[in-house]
Amino acid sequence: MTMFLGAARARLLCCASSLLLTAIPAQAENPAASDRPDSVPPQSDIVVTAERLATARKEQSPAVVDSIVYDDVETIAADGNIAEQLRLLPGISTIDEGDAPRFVTIRGISPDLNQTTIDGITLASIGNDGEGSRMINLQIIPSELSQRTDVYKTFTAEQDGGAIGGIVDIITRSPLDLKRRYTLLDGYGSYQSFRGPDGRNTIGGSAQHWGGGAKGVFADRFGSQGQFGILLSARYQSRTRNSAKWWQPVKNYFDDRGRLLSGPEAGNWDGRAVPGDHSYGSYTNRLRTAGSSGKLEWQASDRVRASLLGFGYRLWESSTMNKNDFYTRSTIVARTPTGGRSQVNSIYSRYRYDTWDKKTYGGIASVGWRGDMSHLDVRGGYTRAIYDNVQPYVGVRTYPSRLFLDWEDGSDATGGIPRVTGISDPAAPFSSIYKLSTANITERSAREGLADLRVDYAWNTEAGDRGFGLATGIEFRRLDLSRDLNVNTYRLGRVMTDYMVDPGYLPVGSAVTFPWIDYNRAKDGLWRQIGLDARATAYQAAASDYRYVERLWTPYLSLHHASDATRLVAGVRYDHIGFDAYQPVIRSGVVLPGQTVRRGGYAYLLPSFAADHDLADGTKLRFAYSRTLGRPTPGDIAQPETITCGEEDEEAGGPECAIRRGNPGLRPRRADNLDVGAEYYFGTHGVIGVAAFAKWIKDDIYVLRSLQQVDGTTYAVREPTNAESSRLYGIEFQIAERNVDILGRKVDPFFNVTLLDGRMRVTGEETGTRTVDRLMYQPRVTVGGGATVRLPEIAGAIRATVSHRSDSLTALGVTPKDDSGRAGLTVVNAALWHKVLPHVTFKYEINNLFDDQPKFLVGNRLQYVSEIDNYGRAAFFHIVLN
């Protein structure tokens, strides 16, 4: 991967607390040489330009900003997505989907509390599954759209106020920066090492290991004076990603006499967590991505430049799940020093088929004017995010009599999860009578359109300007989100034994085989035979739908003063939000005609101050304070009250029914952010940097869970609410250099580490107020590192990168023992590339070299493994023409 870190000269006035290296050809070392058209190879033209722009941006910005530059050959990214690159930056970790990162956290703050833009224009987002969150799915924004990506970690009034974590700004490529025409075509094949069920019991089957794709970029200038520029990019990829999952989400706790306890906090607990269920999932997945972008630019004069960008990308996935479960009774029959015996209560077999279809597209226009001491930018855009999924789901169950399973404690060999070693009657899963327990077809769709218009003016604020200056501007955004959920619910209880088949497949982690539901047979006649539950279907068709419209006005004013050594920036931003939440009218479990509209909003003044001072010998000191907001998600506000009942909640040990609703009265989170740092620049591109930061968050938002009795039935009521305060302390360290001479080789090494310490206070009816030792999604440690070694003998290089995050909390339970999270993950990627002809490069790439797979945890200290996933490794072979 090509990365940027360092300075253009020994005493670069860079405002990044930590930077990454850009591995670019040696010609770019000499700025004078790189300005000559004959001195820069065509394939490096865009990268050299991106490095200059990233350096200039860091020199000029008073905010702490890290940048990473995209390179068509050297960047390592399994799915070509931007999140894969960003997790190598200091303080950034990712939330992964399968074997690829999807969302990013910045300095331990939830992805919902970041702001993501393209060329400064905010992107539409509907979250992961159309739930109406503000998380941006970076899997649907391929890297080749970008020239570089800037991550702002401190804020001045010029930055959006709705980001507690940080701002991710994707800067698109500019064809006007080219010296000559640029063309690239990259065709590649992929191999996934995990075979999985290899297409058994799927709709249409699937490949076992192989996939492939291609991407291309074309850029050129035209016109009598080269005043016009055009850039086109496109990609297509089809990849196999079969997987296995091994679950044990329910843990039971007993005393020495075998009596069930409420949790490990009981004084007479015997010290062991006994698995209450053993579940095995086998997945056959095919992922495809496709999309393109086009950018047209016009240099109208030396002072005026205009551009028009259009893009559209799509990610769609077909996923077949065959899942089997043992559920045990809440007793323990026998125990051994290393395990025990439990009685089986029920055996389940489930089939689910998903067709996730996610799209993002939009257009962005801009015009900029540059004067001698001032500049004016007018930008506007419209982006749209779309989510669709049709999901048939069939489950069957049986209640065997006097069936027992033996299990042993988790070990290194099992990844820390307890394992079933055998059952008293191995024939029971196939000889039992199964009845239909779940049968529905769920259709989910969500649509969000976001219009954004902003005007920015600045006078005497450039890096070389001295004295007083100012920046001012205004931004208007309108967000319109609608969600539609339909669930065709079918009658249950039918005997399903004749639809069960033996797949001849042993699920990963299991000691026995299970029968699977033959869905290819069932889908042709089962739905008609069992018939719809008309009342439940009609209710779900309207009860969960909502629309959310949000309007934002946010003017700002920022005052600057700069001397030869010191720069001061003080400003204020006014953030005004109004929203309308359209919800169905539900009375006594019946959806009535019409809709109810709940209106709300808030307004805040957000002050900020930043200062930096240059000492001698390339040392720079920094200080920054700001107040920012964490806006409630559309789903948290507009989600109507929905009631669901079924065995899923019952199996998890909770009430059979649940009530979920939004809260239009939510207040936004408010954070006071403090940041101090120092950097030392040495050599030509070396830097050592350290930054300490703190965030104090008021009105944090959590999902409050309570129990209510309604007509004799117990309901678990879940509603987001403003709770107690939170705080986060952290420190970042990084060191890097370019072109280090090691044994006659030019090496570009980098290393960074971030330590985080979070606290939050939450309130629940059952637990009262308790203190949690971390924030949601916050790891305690993140590490990024790697190096590129130049190999002139083969006109190529070898590159290895490593990213690590420690465990993180993802959900708060009813009680501390039910808290859940993700285990730590270390990903090592490696690549080798070399030229075989003047315009032909071969590239070999391995992702997740050491096969560290995702794990999930549960417990008051996240001490128990509750799930292990297996996706295997991915290898790629590229033929690059440029």
N, C-alpha and C positions, 0 to 999 in steps of 0.2 A: 504494500500500500504506500502511496506517495503521501508524505506528510510534511507540514510546514512547521519549522521551529527555528527561531533564531532571529538574527538581525541582519540588516543590509550592511552594517558597518559595526565597528567595535563598540560604539556608544550609541546604539540604536535607542531612540526614545520610544520604546514599545510599551503599550499599556496592558499587555497580557500578563496575568499572574503566572501562567505557564503555557508553553507553546510546544508544538510538535514539529519535527523535521519535515522538510520537503525534500524528497529524494529526486533531484532533477539533474539533467546532464551537466557536465562540467562547464560547458560554454556559458551557462548562466551565472558562473561565479564572477565574471568580469562584466559589470553593467555596461560599459562602453561597447564591449564585443557583442553583448546580447542585443544591443540596439541596432546592430547592423544586420540587414536581412540575410546576408550570406552566411552569417556566423551561427545561426540557430537552426538545427535540424527541424524540418516541418513537424515531425511528431512531437517535439517538445514545445512548440510555439505557444500552445494554450497554457501549458503548465508554467512556463516562464512568466507569462503575463499574469497568471493567477497568483504566483508568488509575489510579484511586485505589488499587486493590488492588496493582497493580504497584509504585506508589510506596511504599505501606506496606511491602510485602515487602522492597524494597530498603533502606528505612530500618532494618528490624529485623534483617535477616540479616547475620551476621558474615562470611559467605562472599562472594566476588566473584561477582555474578550479573548477567547482562544479560537484559533482557526485551524481548519484541516482542508488541504487541497486535494482535489480528485485528479487522479492520473489514469488514463485509459488502459495502461499496461500494468503499472505497479500496484494499484489499489487491490487489496485482497478483500473480497466480499462475496459470500456464498450466493446470496440472492441479488447482489448488486445494489443493496439498499443503503441509505445514508446512516441508519442506526448502527450498522456494522462498523463504519468508520468512526463514528462519534464516541464509541465506548473505549477508544484508545486515548481520549483526551482526559486530563486530570479531573477527578470529581464526577465523572459521568459513568453511570451503570445503565443496564438495559433490562427491560422486561421482555422476555423471549416468548415467541410462539413456536413451539416445536424446537427445531435446531437453529432458528434464526432470530435475531433481535427484532422487536417490533416497535416498542416505545422506549424513550430514554428518561431517566431521572437525572437531575442536575443537582449536585451537592446534597443528595439524599432526599430531595423533595419530589412528591408524587408527580407523574406525567401530566395529570390534570391541572397542575399549577405551573406549567410552562406555557410559553407562547411560541408558536411556530409560524414562520412567514417565508414567502418566496419574494425576493427583492423588496422586502419591507411590507408586503401585502399579506394579511392574515389568511391562513388556509381554513377552509371548512373542515369540520370533523364530526363524526358520529360515534367515535370510540371504536371499541373492538368488535362488538356484535350489534351495532345499531342502538345501543342503550342510551345514547344522548350524552356522552361525556365529552370533555374537551381534549382528550388525548389524541394526538396525531399519529396515525399509523404510517410510519416511515418506510414500511415495506412497499407501499404503493407510490413511492417517489424515488425512482432509480437514480443512481449516482451520476450517470452520464448527463443528466440535466444540469448538474451543478459545475461551477468553476471552483468554488470553495464553499464551505459552510462555516459561518461565524456563530459562536456560542457566547452570549453576554451573561456574565455572572454578577455584575453590579449594574446599577441603573442610574441614569441621569433623567432629567425631565424629557429628553428626546426619545427615550425608550417607552414602550407600552407599560402601563402601570399594572396590568393584570397578570403579573408573573412573579411568583415568590421564588420559584426555583431558578429560572433563567429564560433567555430568549434564544431560540434557534432560528437563524436567518440564512436561508439557502440562496446563495448568490449565483445566478445563472451565467453561463458562458456568454462572452461578448465577441461576435465576429469582427467588430471594428478594432479589436486589439491584435488581430492577426497580421503577420507580415506577408503571408501567402495563403493559398488555398490549403485547407486541412481536410483530409479524408481518412476514415478508419472503418474497418470491418473486422469484427471479432466473431468467429464461429467457434463453438465449443461443445464438447460432450461432457456429461456428468455421470458419476457413479456413486450410488449410496450403498454403504456396506451392509446395512441391516436389511435382511430379506423379508422378515416378517411372515405373515400368512400368504404372501405372494399371490394375491388375487382370489383366494378361496372365499366363497359366499359373498361376492360383491356384485354390484350392478354394472355389467359391462367388463368386469375383470380389471386388471391393472398390471403394469410392468413390475418386475422384481427389483431391478437395480438401476436401469439406465435412463438417461434423459439427455437433454441438450438444448441449445439455444443459439441465438445470434443477436448482435447489436451493432449499430453503425452510427457514425457521426459524419456530417458534411458541413463545412463552413467555408465561406468565401466572401470577398468584397467585390463590389462592382460599382459602376458609375464612372463618369469622366474623370473624377478625382478620387475614386474609391470611397465615396461618401456614403454608400449603402453597404450593408452587411447582412448576410443571411446565414442562419445556422439551423440544421435539421438533425434530429436524432430519432432513433427508433430501436425497439428491442422486442424480442420474443423469447420466452423460456418455458420449457415443459420439463418438470423434474419429478421423479419418484421420491416419496418420503414415507415409506412404510415405518411403522413404529409399534412398540408395545408399552403398556402401562400396567403398573402393579400397585394396587391401592390397599390401604388399611386406615381409612379416616376415623373410624370409631375405636376409641380406647376405653377399656373398662379397668376399674381399680378395685381390689379386694383386700380384706384383712387376712390375718394368718389363718382364720377359720373358714375362709372362702366366702365371706359375706360381702355383697356388693356395696361399695362406698360411693359417695357423691363425687369424689375427686381425690387427687394426690395430697391435697391439703389436709385431709383427715389425719388425725394424730396416730391412728393405728394401721395406716396403710402398710402393706408388706413390701413396698418398694418396687413393684413391677407393674408395667403397663401391659395389660392383656388385650390382644387384638380382638375386637368385636365382630369384625368382618374381614374377609379375604376376597379381593376382587382382582380380575385379570381382564385387561382389554387388549384386543388385537386389531390393529388399524391398517388399512390399505389406503394410501393417499396419493393423489396426483395433483401437483400445484402447477398452475400456468400463470405467467405474467406477460402482458403485452402493452405496448403503448408507444407514443411518439410525442415529440415536441417540435415547435418551430419558432424561431425568433427572427424578427426583421428589425434592423436598426438603421437610423438615418442621422448622419452628422450634418445637420443643416448649415452650421457655420462653426467657427472656432469656439463659440460660446453656447451653442444650442445643440442638444442631442435628444433624439426621441427613439422609443422602441415599442415594439408590440410582441408579446409572448403569448403563445397558445400551447396547451399541453393536455394530454389525457392518458391516464394509465389505469390498468385493470388487473386485479388479482382474483382469480377464481380457482376454487379447490373442490375436488370431489373426495369425500372421506367416508369410508365404510368402517363402522365399529361393530365388532362382535365381542360382547362382554359377558363374563360369567362371575357369579358371586356366591360365596358361602356366608350366610348370616348365622351367628351363633347365639345361643341363649345367654342371658346376663348372669351366668353361673360358671363356675370352673369345676370340672369333674375331678381332675387330678392335676398335680403339678410335679415337676421334676426340677433338678438344679438348673437345667438349661431350657426348659419349656413347659409344656402342659398338655392337657386334653380338655376339649370343650365339646358340648353337644350342639349339633347343627340344628338350627331352627328352620331354615329355608334355603333353597337353592334357586337362583335366578339365572335366566339366560336372556340377553337383550340384543336387539339389533337396531342400529341407527345409521341413517344415511344423510349426509349433509352435502349441499351444493352451495357453498359460500361464494358469493359474487360481490366484490368490493371494487368500487370505481372512484376515482377522483379526477376532475378535469377543471379547466378554467382558462381565463384570459386576463392578462395584465398589460396595461399600457402606461407609459411614463414619458414625461418630457422634462428636461432639465436645462436650466440656464446658469452659466457661470460668468460672473463679473470679476473685476479686479480684486474686490474685497468681500464679495457676497455671492450667494448662490440661492436659487429657487428651484424646488422640485415639486412637481405635481404628479401624483401616482394614483391609479385607480385599477380595481380588478374585481372580478367575480369568479368565485370558485364554488364547486359543488361536489359533495360527497354522497355516495349512494351505497346502500347495503341491502342485499337480498339473500334469503336462504329459505329453501323448502326442505323440511326435515320429517320424513316418516320415522316413527319410533314405535317399536313393538317389544314388549317385555312379557315373559312368562315366568311362572314360579311353581315350585312344588314344596310340600312340607313332608319330608321323609321322617319315618318314625324310628327313633333310637339309632340315629346315625351320629357317629362321633368322628372328630378330626383331631389329629395330633399335630402340634406345632412346636417349633423351637425358636429360641430368642434370635434376634438379629445378630449378624456377624459381618465382618468385612467382606466375606464371600457373597452375602446377600445385600450388601449396601446398607446394612443397619436395619433392615426391615424383617420382622419375624416371618418364618416360612412354614407352610403346611408340609409336613413330611409324609402324611398318609391319612386315609379315612378307613373306618371300620368295615365298610362295604364298598369296594371299588366299583361295583356294578350299579350302585344307587343312582348316580347322575343320569344313567341311560335307562334304568328300569322304572323310574318314577313317572307319575302322571303329571303333566304340566298344564296349568290353566292360564288363560290370558289375564295379565295383571295391569298392563299398560298398552294402550293403542291410540295413537293420535298422529295427525299430520299437522305440523306447525309451519306456518308461513310468516316469516318476519321480513319486514321491509322498513327502511328509514331513508329519508331524504333531507339533506341540509344544503341550503344555498346561503352564501355569505358575500355580500357586497361591501367593498372597502374603498374609501376615498380619503386621501390625505394630502395636505399641502404643508411643505416645510420650507422655512426661510432662515438663513443664517448670515450674519455679517461679522467679519473679523474673528472667525473661530477656527481657522485652519491651524495646523501644527506650527507653521512658521510665523503666524501672526503674533503680534505683541500688543499689550494694552487691553482695553476693554472690548468686549464683543457680546453679541446676543444671538440666540436662536429662538425661534418661535414657530408655531404651527398649530394645526388642528386636524383631527381625524374623525371621520364618521363611519360607523359600521352598522350593518343591519343583518341579523342572523335569523333565518327562518327554518325551523326543524319540524318535521312531522314523522311520526312513527305509527306503523300499522302492524298489529299482531292478530293473526287468526289461528285458532286451534280447532281443527276438526277432531272432536273427541268421540271415541267409539265405545260401544257397550263392552263390558268386561265379563269374565267368567267362563268363556268358551274353552273346552278342552282342546289343547294345542299339540298333543303328543304326536299326531300324524304330520305336523309341520316340522318336526325336529329331525335333524340329520347329524351323522357323525362326520366331522370335517377331517378327521385324521390328523389333528394338529394339537400339539401340546403348548398351551399358552406359556409365555415367558414367566417364570417364577412359580408355576403350578406343578404339583406332583401328580395330578390326574388330568385326564381329558374331560371335556364337557360336550354335550350336544349343543348345536347351534340352531337358530331359527332359519329355516330355508326361505329367505325373503323373496327370492326370485319366483318361487312357487306361490308364496302367500300373497304377494302384491297383485296377482292376477285375479284372485277371488275372495281373499279374506275380508277385505274392507266391505264388499257388498254383503257378505254373509252375516257379519256381526252387526252392521247397521250403526248409524250415528246416534249419539246421545244428543238429541236436538236441543235440549235446554242448556247444557254445558257449552255446546258449540256456539249457540246464539249469544250467550253471555260473553264468551271469550272474543267473539268477533268485534265487539264494541267496547268492552270494559277496559282494555289496555291501550287503546289508541289515544294519542294526544298530539298537540301542536304547541310549539313554543316559538315566540317571536321576540327578539331582543334588539334594542337600539342603543347605540353607544355614541356619545359626544365627548371628546376629550381634547381640549386645547391645552397648550403648555407654553411656558416662558422659561428660558434658561439664560443666565448671565455668566459670561466668561471673563477671566482676566489672566493674562499670561505674561511672565517675564522670561528672561533667558533660562532660569532654573526652575521656576515654580509656575504651576497652572492651577487655577481655582475655578470651579464650576458650581453654581448654586441655582436651583430652579424649583419650580412647582408645576404639577400637572393636576388638572381638574378632571376627575373621572365621573361621568354621569351615565347611569344605566337605567333604562326603563324596559319592562317586559310584559308580555301578555301570555298567559298559560291557558290553553283551551283544553278542557277535560270533559269526558262524558258525565252525565248525571246518573248516579247510582243510588237507589233507595232500596233498602232491605234486600240486597242481592239482585235487584232488577235494574237493567239499563233502560233509562227513560229517553224519550225523544229529545233532541236538542243538545246543546253544550253549555257548560258554565265557563265563564272567563274570569280568571283571577289576574289582577294587575298588580304590579309592584315595581320596585326600583330602589336605587340608592345613589348617593353622590358623596364623593370624598375629595379632599385636597391631599395630594401626595407630594410632600417635599423631598428634596434630595440635595446632597452636597458631595463633591468629589475634589480631591486635591492630590497632586503628585509633585515630587521634588527630585531634581537630579543632583546627586552628589558627584564627587570626582570619581574617576576611574571606572565609569560605566555603571555606577550603582544608582538605582531608582527606588524611591520610597513612595508608598501609596496609602491613601485613606479614602473611604467612601461610606456614606450613610444614605439610606433611602427608605421610603415607606411604599410598600406595594400591596396589591390585593390578590386574593385567591377567589375568583368569582365562582359561585355555586354552579354546578353543571345543569344544563337544561333538564336532564332526567331527574335530578334531585329536587327540582322545583315543580316540574309539570307532570311527573308520574301520577296517574290517577290511582285511586284505591282499587286494588285488585285482590281477589280472594282465590286461593288455590288450595286444593286438598288432594292428598295422595300419599302413596307409600314412601316416596322419597324422603319427606320430612320425618315420617314415622321411623324409617330405618335409621336415620341419623340420630335417633334418640330424643327428638323434639316432638312438639305437638303435631297432630296429623294435618292441621290446617294453618295457613299463614295469610296475613293481611299485609300488603305492601302499599305504601303511598308516598307521594312527594310532599314537600313542605314549601309552599310559596313564601312563607315568612322567613326563610333562611337569610341570615346576614352573611356578607362575604367575609372570608378570612382577611385579617389585616396583619401585615408583617413589618416589623422594624428590622432592617438589615444593616449590619455593620461589617466592614471589611478593611483589614490593614495588611500590607504586604511589602515585600522588597524583592528586587531582582538585580542580579549582577550579570552583565554581558561581557563576554570575553572572546578573544580570537575574532574570527569573521562571522561565525554563526553559532556561538556557544552561549548558553544561558543557565544560570542557577536561580531558581525562584522559590519563594515561600510566601504563603498567604494564610492568614488566620481570619475566620469569619464567624459571625453569630447571627441567628435569626430568632426573634421573639414573635410568636404568632398568637393573635387574639381571635376569639370566636371560631376556633377550629371546628370542622364539620366531621361528624361521625354518624354511622347508622346506629340509631338507638333501637334496641330490641327489648320488648316487654311482652308479658303474657296477659291475655284478657279472656274472660268468659263471656261468650255470646250464645244465648239459648242453650246453655248446658255444654257447649263445645269450647275447648281451649284453643285459642288462636295465638300464634306468635306474631306480634305486630312489629313491623320494621319500618322505621321512619327516620330520614336524615334530620339531624338537629344540630344546633350550635351548642358546643360543649365547652369544656375547660380549655385553658391555654396550653400551648406547646412551645418548646424552645429547641434550638439546634446549635451546637458548637462544632467547629471543624477546622482542620488545618490541611493545607495542600503543600506538597513539595515536588519539585521537578528539576531534572538536570538533563541536558542534551547538548549535542554538538554535531556539526556536519563535517564531512570530509576528514575524519580522524584517520591518521596514518597508522595502521596496525599491520605489521609484517609486510609492508609494501602494498597493502590494500587500502582503498578508500572506504571507510565505514561510516554510516550515519546512525549512531545509537541514540536512544532516548529512554527515559524512565520517569515515572511519576507515581506518587502514592498519596491518597487522601484518607484521613482519619475523621470519623464522624461520631458525635455523641448527641443523641436526641432524647428528649423526655416529653411525654404528653400525659395529660390528666383527662380521664374519661369518666363519665357518669352513667350508670345503669341501675334500673330498679332492683335487680337481683344482687348486684355486686357493690352498689354504692359508688363512691368515687375512688378510683384507683390510679396509680401512677404506672405507666408503661415505659420501659427503658429504651424506647426508640420510636421514631415516627413511622407512619405507613410507608412501605417500599424503601425504607432507608437502610442500606448496608452500613456496617461499621467501618469497613475497609474497602477501598477500591484501588486497584493497581493496573497500570498500563506500562508496557515496555516493548522493546524490540530493536531491531537493527536491520539495515540494508548493507550488504557487502557487494561492492562493484567487482565484476569479473571481466576485465577487458579482453582476456583471451578468447572469450566466447561472445563478446559484445553483449553482455547481459549482467545479471545480478541475482543474488539470492536474498530473500527477505523472510524474516520470522517476526511475528508479533504475539504478544500474550496480553490477555485482559482477565482480571480477576475481580470478583465481588464476593463479599462474605454474605451470610444469610440475611434475610430481610422479612419483615412482617407484612402479610398481605390482607389479613382479616382478623378482626377482634371477635372472639367468641362470646357466648352468653356468660361464661365464666372463664377465668384465665386458662384453665386446662384445655379449653376449646380454641385458643388462639392458633392461627395457622400461618404458614409462611413458606418461603423458598429457601432451600439450602444454598450454600456457597457454590460458585461455579467458576472454573478456570478454563478458558478457551485459548488454545494455541493454534495459530494458523501459519502456514509456510508456503512459499512459492519460489520457483526458479524460472527465469526466462532468459532467452538468448536469441540472437538473430541467426537465421539460417540463410537468408538472402537480404540484400539491402533494404527491402521493404516488407520482409516477412519475419515475424517473431513467433517462436513457440513459447508457450507458458504452461507450467505444470503447477497445480495448486492443490493443497490438502487443507481442509477445514476441520477443526477439532482433532488435531493430530493425536492427542493422548486420550481421546474418547471419554472425556468427562461428561456425564449425562445429567440432565436435570433431576433433582430430588425435591420433595416437598416435605414440610415438617409440621408437627402439631405439638401443643403442650404449652404450659405457662412460661417455659424458657425455650420453646421450640426445640425441645430435646429429643423428640421421637420422630422417626421417619414414617411418613404416612403414604408416600407415593414415590415410585421410581419410574422414570421414563427411559426408553431406549430408542434412539434415532440412528445410532451408528455414526460413522464418519462420512464426509462427502469429499470426493476428488473431482477435479476439473482438468481438462486439457484444452487449451486455447490455441487457435491459429489466428494470429493478428496480422492483418494487412494494412499498412499505412505508408 
